[in-house]
């Protein structure tokens, strides 16, 4: 489930990045994070398959729920890192204008 969730997130982020004319929001960073996580989970799945063989395809319900939560956590953490990077770089100057308007009062 972790692989599936991160691949979906990577595909969505890639489509959003590709359809935008200019990438001033840094969607490329989000793509790289999600594709990196997907590659990591793919390698993990390969090694787990080598270890478990046919048992790999019949996971317990508890394992599937844990993997789902882990996949959603990875996607959420990627979004948090992207938002923090976006707030620091402030490509549209929104944070700068907000802070300067507060100090002008």
Biopython code that builds the backbone (N, CA, C, O; Angstrom):
import numpy as np
from Bio.PDB.StructureBuilder import StructureBuilder

atoms = [
    (1, "UNK", "N", (0.817, -1.205, 0.000)),
    (1, "UNK", "CA", (0.000, 0.000, 0.000)),
    (1, "UNK", "C", (0.860, 1.268, 0.000)),
    (1, "UNK", "O", (0.496, 2.275, -0.608)),
    (2, "UNK", "N", (1.992, 1.207, 0.681)),
    (2, "UNK", "CA", (2.845, 2.398, 0.701)),
    (2, "UNK", "C", (3.325, 2.736, -0.702)),
    (2, "UNK", "O", (3.349, 3.902, -1.097)),
    (3, "UNK", "N", (3.706, 1.715, -1.446)),
    (3, "UNK", "CA", (4.162, 1.929, -2.826)),
    (3, "UNK", "C", (3.038, 2.513, -3.669)),
    (3, "UNK", "O", (3.251, 3.464, -4.420)),
    (4, "UNK", "N", (1.860, 1.955, -3.549)),
    (4, "UNK", "CA", (0.726, 2.420, -4.345)),
    (4, "UNK", "C", (0.361, 3.869, -4.025)),
    (4, "UNK", "O", (0.116, 4.662, -4.934)),
    (5, "UNK", "N", (0.325, 4.209, -2.765)),
    (5, "UNK", "CA", (-0.043, 5.563, -2.353)),
    (5, "UNK", "C", (1.002, 6.579, -2.816)),
    (5, "UNK", "O", (0.651, 7.645, -3.322)),
    (6, "UNK", "N", (2.280, 6.253, -2.645)),
    (6, "UNK", "CA", (3.304, 7.217, -3.059)),
    (6, "UNK", "C", (3.401, 7.330, -4.578)),
    (6, "UNK", "O", (3.724, 8.400, -5.093)),
    (7, "UNK", "N", (3.130, 6.250, -5.301)),
    (7, "UNK", "CA", (3.129, 6.346, -6.767)),
    (7, "UNK", "C", (1.983, 7.236, -7.228)),
    (7, "UNK", "O", (2.165, 8.061, -8.124)),
    (8, "UNK", "N", (0.800, 7.081, -6.624)),
    (8, "UNK", "CA", (-0.317, 7.969, -6.976)),
    (8, "UNK", "C", (0.022, 9.430, -6.676)),
    (8, "UNK", "O", (-0.265, 10.314, -7.483)),
    (9, "UNK", "N", (0.629, 9.680, -5.521)),
    (9, "UNK", "CA", (1.016, 11.051, -5.172)),
    (9, "UNK", "C", (2.059, 11.578, -6.153)),
    (9, "UNK", "O", (2.008, 12.742, -6.551)),
    (10, "UNK", "N", (3.001, 10.727, -6.543)),
    (10, "UNK", "CA", (4.036, 11.147, -7.493)),
    (10, "UNK", "C", (3.441, 11.452, -8.861)),
    (10, "UNK", "O", (3.837, 12.423, -9.507)),
    (11, "UNK", "N", (2.508, 10.644, -9.303)),
    (11, "UNK", "CA", (1.871, 10.881, -10.603)),
    (11, "UNK", "C", (1.064, 12.170, -10.573)),
    (11, "UNK", "O", (1.129, 12.959, -11.516)),
    (12, "UNK", "N", (0.306, 12.396, -9.508)),
    (12, "UNK", "CA", (-0.486, 13.626, -9.398)),
    (12, "UNK", "C", (0.417, 14.851, -9.364)),
    (12, "UNK", "O", (0.152, 15.841, -10.046)),
    (13, "UNK", "N", (1.493, 14.786, -8.565)),
    (13, "UNK", "CA", (2.425, 15.919, -8.489)),
    (13, "UNK", "C", (3.102, 16.158, -9.829)),
    (13, "UNK", "O", (3.330, 17.307, -10.210)),
    (14, "UNK", "N", (3.427, 15.090, -10.547)),
    (14, "UNK", "CA", (4.075, 15.231, -11.845)),
    (14, "UNK", "C", (3.134, 15.847, -12.868)),
    (14, "UNK", "O", (3.546, 16.696, -13.658)),
    (15, "UNK", "N", (1.879, 15.431, -12.861)),
    (15, "UNK", "CA", (0.899, 16.012, -13.782)),
    (15, "UNK", "C", (0.699, 17.491, -13.475)),
    (15, "UNK", "O", (0.635, 18.307, -14.394)),
    (16, "UNK", "N", (0.600, 17.845, -12.209)),
    (16, "UNK", "CA", (0.459, 19.255, -11.834)),
    (16, "UNK", "C", (1.688, 20.057, -12.263)),
    (16, "UNK", "O", (1.553, 21.164, -12.784)),
    (17, "UNK", "N", (2.875, 19.509, -12.049)),
    (17, "UNK", "CA", (4.106, 20.191, -12.435)),
    (17, "UNK", "C", (4.186, 20.352, -13.954)),
    (17, "UNK", "O", (4.582, 21.405, -14.453)),
    (18, "UNK", "N", (3.808, 19.306, -14.682)),
    (18, "UNK", "CA", (3.942, 19.328, -16.137)),
    (18, "UNK", "C", (2.934, 20.265, -16.802)),
    (18, "UNK", "O", (3.231, 20.860, -17.838)),
    (19, "UNK", "N", (1.740, 20.399, -16.210)),
    (19, "UNK", "CA", (0.711, 21.229, -16.823)),
    (19, "UNK", "C", (0.876, 22.711, -16.517)),
    (19, "UNK", "O", (0.262, 23.542, -17.186)),
    (20, "UNK", "N", (1.678, 23.061, -15.534)),
    (20, "UNK", "CA", (1.915, 24.477, -15.222)),
    (20, "UNK", "C", (2.962, 25.040, -16.164)),
    (20, "UNK", "O", (3.953, 24.376, -16.469)),
    (21, "UNK", "N", (2.743, 26.269, -16.627)),
    (21, "UNK", "CA", (3.685, 26.885, -17.566)),
    (21, "UNK", "C", (4.997, 27.259, -16.886)),
    (21, "UNK", "O", (6.073, 26.993, -17.420)),
    (22, "UNK", "N", (4.909, 27.876, -15.708)),
    (22, "UNK", "CA", (6.133, 28.210, -14.969)),
    (22, "UNK", "C", (6.038, 27.581, -13.581)),
    (22, "UNK", "O", (4.984, 27.606, -12.946)),
    (23, "UNK", "N", (7.127, 27.033, -13.134)),
    (23, "UNK", "CA", (7.134, 26.294, -11.865)),
    (23, "UNK", "C", (7.657, 27.182, -10.743)),
    (23, "UNK", "O", (8.682, 26.882, -10.131)),
    (24, "UNK", "N", (6.949, 28.273, -10.478)),
    (24, "UNK", "CA", (7.408, 29.147, -9.405)),
    (24, "UNK", "C", (7.000, 28.635, -8.029)),
    (24, "UNK", "O", (7.467, 29.162, -7.019)),
    (25, "UNK", "N", (6.141, 27.621, -7.967)),
    (25, "UNK", "CA", (5.745, 27.062, -6.674)),
    (25, "UNK", "C", (6.633, 25.893, -6.243)),
    (25, "UNK", "O", (6.455, 25.357, -5.149)),
    (26, "UNK", "N", (7.556, 25.506, -7.063)),
    (26, "UNK", "CA", (8.476, 24.432, -6.688)),
    (26, "UNK", "C", (7.851, 23.055, -6.698)),
    (26, "UNK", "O", (8.198, 22.213, -5.869)),
    (27, "UNK", "N", (6.929, 22.807, -7.628)),
    (27, "UNK", "CA", (6.309, 21.492, -7.703)),
    (27, "UNK", "C", (7.307, 20.409, -8.113)),
    (27, "UNK", "O", (7.079, 19.225, -7.864)),
    (28, "UNK", "N", (8.406, 20.813, -8.738)),
    (28, "UNK", "CA", (9.437, 19.846, -9.103)),
    (28, "UNK", "C", (10.036, 19.172, -7.880)),
    (28, "UNK", "O", (10.342, 17.980, -7.911)),
    (29, "UNK", "N", (10.203, 19.931, -6.803)),
    (29, "UNK", "CA", (10.723, 19.371, -5.547)),
    (29, "UNK", "C", (9.758, 18.315, -5.013)),
    (29, "UNK", "O", (10.181, 17.256, -4.549)),
    (30, "UNK", "N", (8.463, 18.608, -5.080)),
    (30, "UNK", "CA", (7.444, 17.667, -4.619)),
    (30, "UNK", "C", (7.489, 16.398, -5.465)),
    (30, "UNK", "O", (7.371, 15.294, -4.934)),
    (31, "UNK", "N", (7.659, 16.549, -6.773)),
    (31, "UNK", "CA", (7.777, 15.383, -7.660)),
    (31, "UNK", "C", (8.971, 14.522, -7.272)),
    (31, "UNK", "O", (8.856, 13.302, -7.155)),
    (32, "UNK", "N", (10.120, 15.168, -7.073)),
    (32, "UNK", "CA", (11.320, 14.411, -6.720)),
    (32, "UNK", "C", (11.157, 13.682, -5.389)),
    (32, "UNK", "O", (11.607, 12.545, -5.250)),
    (33, "UNK", "N", (10.527, 14.318, -4.422)),
    (33, "UNK", "CA", (10.323, 13.662, -3.123)),
    (33, "UNK", "C", (9.437, 12.436, -3.262)),
    (33, "UNK", "O", (9.748, 11.377, -2.715)),
    (34, "UNK", "N", (8.330, 12.572, -3.992)),
    (34, "UNK", "CA", (7.397, 11.459, -4.132)),
    (34, "UNK", "C", (7.960, 10.341, -5.006)),
    (34, "UNK", "O", (7.753, 9.163, -4.714)),
    (35, "UNK", "N", (8.674, 10.705, -6.084)),
    (35, "UNK", "CA", (9.272, 9.656, -6.907)),
    (35, "UNK", "C", (10.394, 8.953, -6.147)),
    (35, "UNK", "O", (10.593, 7.749, -6.311)),
    (36, "UNK", "N", (11.127, 9.693, -5.317)),
    (36, "UNK", "CA", (12.157, 9.064, -4.485)),
    (36, "UNK", "C", (11.562, 8.097, -3.480)),
    (36, "UNK", "O", (12.083, 7.001, -3.270)),
    (37, "UNK", "N", (10.462, 8.513, -2.857)),
    (37, "UNK", "CA", (9.777, 7.624, -1.910)),
    (37, "UNK", "C", (9.226, 6.397, -2.632)),
    (37, "UNK", "O", (9.275, 5.286, -2.103)),
    (38, "UNK", "N", (8.699, 6.602, -3.848)),
    (38, "UNK", "CA", (8.185, 5.470, -4.618)),
    (38, "UNK", "C", (9.285, 4.483, -4.963)),
    (38, "UNK", "O", (9.089, 3.270, -4.884)),
    (39, "UNK", "N", (10.440, 5.005, -5.345)),
    (39, "UNK", "CA", (11.572, 4.132, -5.645)),
    (39, "UNK", "C", (12.017, 3.370, -4.395)),
    (39, "UNK", "O", (12.350, 2.187, -4.468)),
    (40, "UNK", "N", (12.021, 4.050, -3.259)),
    (40, "UNK", "CA", (12.391, 3.401, -2.007)),
    (40, "UNK", "C", (11.427, 2.259, -1.687)),
    (40, "UNK", "O", (11.861, 1.168, -1.318)),
    (41, "UNK", "N", (10.114, 2.504, -1.827)),
    (41, "UNK", "CA", (9.123, 1.465, -1.529)),
    (41, "UNK", "C", (9.178, 0.333, -2.543)),
    (41, "UNK", "O", (8.883, -0.812, -2.200)),
    (42, "UNK", "N", (9.555, 0.630, -3.797)),
    (42, "UNK", "CA", (9.707, -0.419, -4.801)),
    (42, "UNK", "C", (10.849, -1.362, -4.432)),
    (42, "UNK", "O", (10.707, -2.582, -4.520)),
    (43, "UNK", "N", (11.959, -0.802, -4.027)),
    (43, "UNK", "CA", (13.091, -1.633, -3.595)),
    (43, "UNK", "C", (12.706, -2.450, -2.371)),
    (43, "UNK", "O", (13.065, -3.623, -2.273)),
    (44, "UNK", "N", (11.981, -1.845, -1.441)),
    (44, "UNK", "CA", (11.511, -2.554, -0.260)),
    (44, "UNK", "C", (10.582, -3.705, -0.651)),
    (44, "UNK", "O", (10.674, -4.796, -0.088)),
    (45, "UNK", "N", (9.695, -3.464, -1.608)),
    (45, "UNK", "CA", (8.767, -4.510, -2.053)),
    (45, "UNK", "C", (9.517, -5.658, -2.720)),
    (45, "UNK", "O", (9.171, -6.824, -2.525)),
    (46, "UNK", "N", (10.536, -5.336, -3.498)),
    (46, "UNK", "CA", (11.320, -6.394, -4.154)),
    (46, "UNK", "C", (12.016, -7.262, -3.114)),
    (46, "UNK", "O", (11.973, -8.490, -3.204)),
    (47, "UNK", "N", (12.653, -6.642, -2.135)),
    (47, "UNK", "CA", (13.346, -7.421, -1.117)),
    (47, "UNK", "C", (12.362, -8.201, -0.238)),
    (47, "UNK", "O", (12.664, -9.314, 0.193)),
    (48, "UNK", "N", (11.200, -7.626, 0.023)),
    (48, "UNK", "CA", (10.201, -8.348, 0.814)),
    (48, "UNK", "C", (9.652, -9.531, 0.028)),
    (48, "UNK", "O", (9.392, -10.589, 0.602)),
    (49, "UNK", "N", (9.473, -9.361, -1.283)),
    (49, "UNK", "CA", (9.014, -10.477, -2.103)),
    (49, "UNK", "C", (10.044, -11.602, -2.136)),
    (49, "UNK", "O", (9.685, -12.777, -2.065)),
    (50, "UNK", "N", (11.319, -11.244, -2.243)),
    (50, "UNK", "CA", (12.367, -12.261, -2.246)),
    (50, "UNK", "C", (12.360, -13.037, -0.931)),
    (50, "UNK", "O", (12.621, -14.239, -0.904)),
    (51, "UNK", "N", (12.059, -12.337, 0.146)),
    (51, "UNK", "CA", (12.056, -12.980, 1.456)),
    (51, "UNK", "C", (10.816, -13.840, 1.674)),
    (51, "UNK", "O", (10.925, -14.959, 2.173)),
    (52, "UNK", "N", (9.635, -13.334, 1.307)),
    (52, "UNK", "CA", (8.382, -14.028, 1.628)),
    (52, "UNK", "C", (7.845, -14.919, 0.517)),
    (52, "UNK", "O", (7.023, -15.796, 0.782)),
    (53, "UNK", "N", (8.282, -14.721, -0.700)),
    (53, "UNK", "CA", (7.803, -15.436, -1.882)),
    (53, "UNK", "C", (6.283, -15.274, -2.044)),
    (53, "UNK", "O", (5.805, -14.144, -2.145)),
    (54, "UNK", "N", (5.513, -16.371, -2.070)),
    (54, "UNK", "CA", (4.078, -16.261, -2.356)),
    (54, "UNK", "C", (3.281, -15.650, -1.204)),
    (54, "UNK", "O", (2.170, -15.168, -1.426)),
    (55, "UNK", "N", (3.808, -15.656, 0.003)),
    (55, "UNK", "CA", (3.118, -15.038, 1.134)),
    (55, "UNK", "C", (3.040, -13.516, 0.995)),
    (55, "UNK", "O", (2.236, -12.865, 1.662)),
    (56, "UNK", "N", (3.874, -12.962, 0.131)),
    (56, "UNK", "CA", (3.875, -11.513, -0.101)),
    (56, "UNK", "C", (2.521, -11.029, -0.630)),
    (56, "UNK", "O", (2.105, -9.907, -0.344)),
    (57, "UNK", "N", (1.843, -11.874, -1.397)),
    (57, "UNK", "CA", (0.593, -11.468, -2.032)),
    (57, "UNK", "C", (-0.639, -11.687, -1.159)),
    (57, "UNK", "O", (-1.752, -11.394, -1.597)),
    (58, "UNK", "N", (-0.475, -12.190, 0.054)),
    (58, "UNK", "CA", (-1.595, -12.373, 0.976)),
    (58, "UNK", "C", (-1.269, -11.736, 2.322)),
    (58, "UNK", "O", (-1.090, -12.439, 3.317)),
    (59, "UNK", "N", (-1.190, -10.400, 2.357)),
    (59, "UNK", "CA", (-0.851, -9.747, 3.630)),
    (59, "UNK", "C", (-2.041, -9.777, 4.597)),
    (59, "UNK", "O", (-3.199, -9.868, 4.187)),
    (60, "UNK", "N", (-1.726, -9.701, 5.854)),
    (60, "UNK", "CA", (-2.766, -9.631, 6.882)),
    (60, "UNK", "C", (-3.414, -8.248, 6.841)),
    (60, "UNK", "O", (-2.798, -7.275, 6.406)),
    (61, "UNK", "N", (-4.659, -8.174, 7.297)),
    (61, "UNK", "CA", (-5.388, -6.905, 7.301)),
    (61, "UNK", "C", (-4.660, -5.858, 8.131)),
    (61, "UNK", "O", (-4.612, -4.689, 7.748)),
    (62, "UNK", "N", (-4.098, -6.259, 9.252)),
    (62, "UNK", "CA", (-3.369, -5.331, 10.117)),
    (62, "UNK", "C", (-2.151, -4.747, 9.398)),
    (62, "UNK", "O", (-1.856, -3.560, 9.534)),
    (63, "UNK", "N", (-1.450, -5.581, 8.639)),
    (63, "UNK", "CA", (-0.297, -5.100, 7.877)),
    (63, "UNK", "C", (-0.727, -4.107, 6.795)),
    (63, "UNK", "O", (-0.038, -3.117, 6.554)),
    (64, "UNK", "N", (-1.849, -4.365, 6.152)),
    (64, "UNK", "CA", (-2.333, -3.455, 5.115)),
    (64, "UNK", "C", (-2.735, -2.103, 5.703)),
    (64, "UNK", "O", (-2.481, -1.059, 5.103)),
    (65, "UNK", "N", (-3.361, -2.128, 6.874)),
    (65, "UNK", "CA", (-3.756, -0.880, 7.534)),
    (65, "UNK", "C", (-2.513, -0.098, 7.954)),
    (65, "UNK", "O", (-2.454, 1.118, 7.770)),
    (66, "UNK", "N", (-1.523, -0.786, 8.514)),
    (66, "UNK", "CA", (-0.278, -0.122, 8.901)),
    (66, "UNK", "C", (0.426, 0.475, 7.694)),
    (66, "UNK", "O", (0.931, 1.596, 7.762)),
    (67, "UNK", "N", (0.467, -0.264, 6.586)),
    (67, "UNK", "CA", (1.092, 0.246, 5.365)),
    (67, "UNK", "C", (0.337, 1.445, 4.809)),
    (67, "UNK", "O", (0.948, 2.378, 4.287)),
    (68, "UNK", "N", (-0.990, 1.426, 4.916)),
    (68, "UNK", "CA", (-1.786, 2.561, 4.442)),
    (68, "UNK", "C", (-1.479, 3.809, 5.260)),
    (68, "UNK", "O", (-1.279, 4.888, 4.702)),
    (69, "UNK", "N", (-1.442, 3.662, 6.578)),
    (69, "UNK", "CA", (-1.110, 4.806, 7.427)),
    (69, "UNK", "C", (0.305, 5.309, 7.153)),
    (69, "UNK", "O", (0.543, 6.517, 7.150)),
    (70, "UNK", "N", (1.231, 4.406, 6.925)),
    (70, "UNK", "CA", (2.601, 4.805, 6.627)),
    (70, "UNK", "C", (2.673, 5.553, 5.297)),
    (70, "UNK", "O", (3.364, 6.566, 5.191)),
    (71, "UNK", "N", (1.964, 5.058, 4.284)),
    (71, "UNK", "CA", (1.944, 5.730, 2.990)),
    (71, "UNK", "C", (1.333, 7.117, 3.077)),
    (71, "UNK", "O", (1.857, 8.066, 2.495)),
    (72, "UNK", "N", (0.230, 7.240, 3.800)),
    (72, "UNK", "CA", (-0.402, 8.553, 3.971)),
    (72, "UNK", "C", (0.496, 9.490, 4.772)),
    (72, "UNK", "O", (0.529, 10.693, 4.514)),
    (73, "UNK", "N", (1.219, 8.943, 5.738)),
    (73, "UNK", "CA", (2.149, 9.761, 6.521)),
    (73, "UNK", "C", (3.295, 10.279, 5.660)),
    (73, "UNK", "O", (3.725, 11.422, 5.819)),
    (74, "UNK", "N", (3.787, 9.451, 4.757)),
    (74, "UNK", "CA", (4.865, 9.871, 3.860)),
    (74, "UNK", "C", (4.382, 10.982, 2.940)),
    (74, "UNK", "O", (5.099, 11.956, 2.709)),
    (75, "UNK", "N", (3.165, 10.839, 2.413)),
    (75, "UNK", "CA", (2.609, 11.872, 1.540)),
    (75, "UNK", "C", (2.406, 13.171, 2.325)),
    (75, "UNK", "O", (2.721, 14.252, 1.828)),
    (76, "UNK", "N", (1.882, 13.069, 3.543)),
    (76, "UNK", "CA", (1.667, 14.261, 4.358)),
    (76, "UNK", "C", (2.989, 14.926, 4.712)),
    (76, "UNK", "O", (3.089, 16.153, 4.672)),
    (77, "UNK", "N", (4.007, 14.141, 5.059)),
    (77, "UNK", "CA", (5.309, 14.717, 5.378)),
    (77, "UNK", "C", (5.914, 15.410, 4.167)),
    (77, "UNK", "O", (6.517, 16.475, 4.300)),
    (78, "UNK", "N", (5.761, 14.823, 2.999)),
    (78, "UNK", "CA", (6.236, 15.468, 1.779)),
    (78, "UNK", "C", (5.546, 16.802, 1.547)),
    (78, "UNK", "O", (6.190, 17.773, 1.150)),
    (79, "UNK", "N", (4.240, 16.856, 1.792)),
    (79, "UNK", "CA", (3.510, 18.118, 1.652)),
    (79, "UNK", "C", (3.977, 19.154, 2.667)),
    (79, "UNK", "O", (4.097, 20.335, 2.343)),
    (80, "UNK", "N", (4.238, 18.714, 3.890)),
    (80, "UNK", "CA", (4.712, 19.641, 4.921)),
    (80, "UNK", "C", (6.073, 20.213, 4.533)),
    (80, "UNK", "O", (6.294, 21.418, 4.656)),
    (81, "UNK", "N", (6.983, 19.367, 4.067)),
    (81, "UNK", "CA", (8.311, 19.843, 3.650)),
    (81, "UNK", "C", (8.168, 20.821, 2.494)),
    (81, "UNK", "O", (8.848, 21.846, 2.466)),
    (82, "UNK", "N", (7.287, 20.516, 1.535)),
    (82, "UNK", "CA", (7.078, 21.397, 0.383)),
    (82, "UNK", "C", (6.499, 22.747, 0.810)),
    (82, "UNK", "O", (6.920, 23.786, 0.302)),
    (83, "UNK", "N", (5.536, 22.744, 1.741)),
    (83, "UNK", "CA", (4.933, 23.997, 2.208)),
    (83, "UNK", "C", (5.963, 24.834, 2.964)),
    (83, "UNK", "O", (6.010, 26.051, 2.789)),
    (84, "UNK", "N", (6.782, 24.208, 3.796)),
    (84, "UNK", "CA", (7.822, 24.949, 4.523)),
    (84, "UNK", "C", (8.808, 25.568, 3.536)),
    (84, "UNK", "O", (9.201, 26.724, 3.691)),
    (85, "UNK", "N", (9.208, 24.797, 2.519)),
    (85, "UNK", "CA", (10.095, 25.332, 1.486)),
    (85, "UNK", "C", (9.427, 26.486, 0.753)),
    (85, "UNK", "O", (10.078, 27.477, 0.423)),
    (86, "UNK", "N", (8.137, 26.359, 0.500)),
    (86, "UNK", "CA", (7.390, 27.412, -0.184)),
    (86, "UNK", "C", (7.307, 28.673, 0.676)),
    (86, "UNK", "O", (7.431, 29.783, 0.159)),
    (87, "UNK", "N", (7.100, 28.508, 1.979)),
    (87, "UNK", "CA", (7.041, 29.669, 2.868)),
    (87, "UNK", "C", (8.398, 30.353, 2.999)),
    (87, "UNK", "O", (8.470, 31.576, 3.118)),
    (88, "UNK", "N", (9.465, 29.572, 2.976)),
    (88, "UNK", "CA", (10.800, 30.156, 3.101)),
    (88, "UNK", "C", (11.185, 30.911, 1.834)),
    (88, "UNK", "O", (11.691, 32.031, 1.912)),
    (89, "UNK", "N", (10.950, 30.311, 0.667)),
    (89, "UNK", "CA", (11.338, 30.969, -0.584)),
    (89, "UNK", "C", (10.361, 32.072, -0.963)),
    (89, "UNK", "O", (10.765, 33.059, -1.577)),
    (90, "UNK", "N", (9.096, 31.932, -0.616)),
    (90, "UNK", "CA", (8.058, 32.942, -0.855)),
    (90, "UNK", "C", (8.102, 33.485, -2.296)),
    (90, "UNK", "O", (8.379, 34.666, -2.502)),
    (91, "UNK", "N", (7.828, 32.622, -3.292)),
    (91, "UNK", "CA", (8.001, 33.038, -4.687)),
    (91, "UNK", "C", (7.053, 34.149, -5.133)),
    (91, "UNK", "O", (7.391, 34.900, -6.047)),
    (92, "UNK", "N", (5.909, 34.273, -4.533)),
    (92, "UNK", "CA", (4.958, 35.317, -4.937)),
    (92, "UNK", "C", (4.979, 36.525, -3.998)),
    (92, "UNK", "O", (4.247, 37.489, -4.223)),
    (93, "UNK", "N", (5.794, 36.488, -2.967)),
    (93, "UNK", "CA", (5.931, 37.606, -2.057)),
    (93, "UNK", "C", (4.774, 37.802, -1.103)),
    (93, "UNK", "O", (4.624, 38.886, -0.538)),
    (94, "UNK", "N", (3.953, 36.789, -0.910)),
    (94, "UNK", "CA", (2.775, 36.906, -0.047)),
    (94, "UNK", "C", (3.177, 37.078, 1.414)),
    (94, "UNK", "O", (2.633, 37.932, 2.115)),
    (95, "UNK", "N", (4.122, 36.275, 1.870)),
    (95, "UNK", "CA", (4.550, 36.361, 3.273)),
    (95, "UNK", "C", (5.236, 37.696, 3.525)),
    (95, "UNK", "O", (5.008, 38.324, 4.559)),
    (96, "UNK", "N", (6.067, 38.131, 2.597)),
    (96, "UNK", "CA", (6.779, 39.400, 2.743)),
    (96, "UNK", "C", (5.791, 40.565, 2.837)),
    (96, "UNK", "O", (5.942, 41.443, 3.686)),
    (97, "UNK", "N", (4.782, 40.572, 1.964)),
    (97, "UNK", "CA", (3.775, 41.645, 2.001)),
    (97, "UNK", "C", (2.965, 41.606, 3.294)),
    (97, "UNK", "O", (2.644, 42.648, 3.865)),
    (98, "UNK", "N", (2.642, 40.415, 3.743)),
    (98, "UNK", "CA", (1.879, 40.279, 4.971)),
    (98, "UNK", "C", (2.668, 40.803, 6.174)),
    (98, "UNK", "O", (2.130, 41.515, 7.022)),
    (99, "UNK", "N", (3.943, 40.439, 6.231)),
    (99, "UNK", "CA", (4.777, 40.905, 7.333)),
    (99, "UNK", "C", (5.040, 42.399, 7.270)),
    (99, "UNK", "O", (5.079, 43.063, 8.306)),
    (100, "UNK", "N", (5.221, 42.940, 6.070)),
    (100, "UNK", "CA", (5.488, 44.363, 5.960)),
    (100, "UNK", "C", (4.231, 45.197, 6.248)),
    (100, "UNK", "O", (4.336, 46.319, 6.744)),
    (101, "UNK", "N", (3.068, 44.665, 5.947)),
    (101, "UNK", "CA", (1.843, 45.408, 6.268)),
    (101, "UNK", "C", (1.565, 45.413, 7.773)),
    (101, "UNK", "O", (0.972, 46.361, 8.286)),
    (102, "UNK", "N", (1.983, 44.374, 8.476)),
    (102, "UNK", "CA", (1.806, 44.340, 9.930)),
    (102, "UNK", "C", (2.756, 45.306, 10.630)),
    (102, "UNK", "O", (2.392, 45.936, 11.623)),
    (103, "UNK", "N", (3.973, 45.418, 10.109)),
    (103, "UNK", "CA", (4.930, 46.315, 10.751)),
    (103, "UNK", "C", (4.636, 47.781, 10.417)),
    (103, "UNK", "O", (5.076, 48.676, 11.139)),
    (104, "UNK", "N", (3.910, 48.029, 9.351)),
    (104, "UNK", "CA", (3.596, 49.417, 8.955)),
    (104, "UNK", "C", (2.477, 50.003, 9.821)),
    (104, "UNK", "O", (2.308, 51.222, 9.860)),
    (105, "UNK", "N", (1.734, 49.180, 10.496)),
    (105, "UNK", "CA", (0.612, 49.663, 11.307)),
    (105, "UNK", "C", (1.034, 50.360, 12.540)),
    (105, "UNK", "O", (0.190, 50.816, 13.312)),
]
sb = StructureBuilder()
sb.init_structure("model")
sb.init_model(0)
sb.init_chain("A")
sb.init_seg("    ")
for serial, (resi, resn, name, xyz) in enumerate(atoms, 1):
    if name == "N":
        sb.init_residue(resn, " ", resi, " ")
    sb.init_atom(name, np.array(xyz, "f"), 0.0, 1.0, " ", f" {name:<3s}", serial, name[0])
structure = sb.get_structure()
